[in-house]
Amino acid sequence: MPVISMFYGLIIRMFFFDVDKHHIHAEYGDMSAVFGIDDGEILAGELPRQKIRLVQAWIELHREDLMADWKLALEGNEVFRIEPLK
């Protein structure tokens, strides 16, 4: 899973093997969660509440970029890094 962004101690990875649900993985320390790109909801795992809000805000701001990366990945192309939350 390629790293597509890092901010505030979070590492965001693109996971594209499950084509039924567009999602990303967010890691923070030894915790991780899976977030839907379409709605920002947590699909699995857990993170501290403030980190969840940061990831959801980042998804909202970069949804188009995330979907473009998803399409590239499915086609076997390299994905682009996405600007971190500032």
C-alpha positions as CSV (number, residue, x, y, z in Angstrom):
1,M,0.0,0.0,0.0
2,P,1.7,3.2,-1.1
3,V,1.9,6.2,1.3
4,I,-0.1,9.1,-0.2
5,S,0.2,11.6,2.6
6,M,1.5,12.2,6.1
7,F,0.3,14.9,8.6
8,Y,0.1,15.4,12.3
9,G,1.6,12.0,13.0
10,L,-0.8,10.2,10.7
11,I,0.3,8.1,7.7
12,I,-2.3,7.7,5.0
13,R,-2.0,4.8,2.6
14,M,-4.1,3.9,-0.5
15,F,-5.6,0.5,-0.5
16,F,-7.0,-0.5,-3.9
17,F,-7.3,-4.3,-4.0
18,D,-11.0,-4.2,-2.8
19,V,-12.7,-2.6,-5.8
20,D,-16.2,-2.6,-4.2
21,K,-15.4,0.1,-1.7
22,H,-13.0,3.0,-2.2
23,H,-11.0,3.4,1.0
24,I,-7.8,4.5,2.6
25,H,-5.9,3.3,5.6
26,A,-4.8,5.8,8.3
27,E,-2.1,4.8,10.8
28,Y,-1.2,6.6,14.0
29,G,1.4,5.0,16.2
30,D,0.3,1.4,16.7
31,M,-3.4,2.2,15.9
32,S,-5.0,2.1,12.5
33,A,-8.4,2.6,10.8
34,V,-9.9,2.2,7.4
35,F,-12.0,5.2,6.1
36,G,-14.4,5.2,3.1
37,I,-13.4,7.8,0.5
38,D,-17.0,8.5,-0.5
39,D,-18.3,9.4,3.0
40,G,-15.3,9.6,5.3
41,E,-16.8,7.0,7.7
42,I,-14.7,4.5,9.6
43,L,-15.1,1.1,8.1
44,A,-12.8,-0.7,10.5
45,G,-10.2,-0.1,13.2
46,E,-9.9,2.8,15.6
47,L,-8.0,6.0,16.1
48,P,-8.1,8.8,18.7
49,R,-11.2,11.0,18.2
50,Q,-9.2,14.1,17.2
51,K,-7.2,12.0,14.6
52,I,-10.4,10.7,13.2
53,R,-11.7,14.3,12.7
54,L,-8.4,15.2,11.0
55,V,-8.6,12.3,8.5
56,Q,-12.2,13.0,7.8
57,A,-11.5,16.7,7.1
58,W,-8.6,15.7,4.9
59,I,-10.8,13.3,2.9
60,E,-13.4,16.0,2.4
61,L,-10.8,18.4,1.1
62,H,-9.1,15.9,-1.2
63,R,-11.9,13.6,-2.3
64,E,-11.4,14.3,-6.0
65,D,-7.6,13.7,-5.7
66,L,-8.3,10.4,-3.8
67,M,-10.6,9.2,-6.5
68,A,-8.1,10.1,-9.2
69,D,-5.4,8.1,-7.3
70,W,-7.8,5.2,-6.9
71,K,-8.4,5.1,-10.6
72,L,-4.6,5.2,-11.3
73,A,-3.9,2.4,-8.9
74,L,-6.6,0.2,-10.4
75,E,-5.0,0.7,-13.8
76,G,-1.7,-0.4,-12.4
77,N,-0.2,3.1,-12.4
78,E,1.8,4.9,-9.7
79,V,-0.4,7.1,-7.5
80,F,0.4,10.7,-6.6
81,R,1.2,12.1,-3.2
82,I,-1.7,14.3,-1.9
83,E,-1.1,17.5,0.0
84,P,-1.1,17.0,3.8
85,L,-3.6,18.8,6.1
86,K,-2.1,22.0,7.3
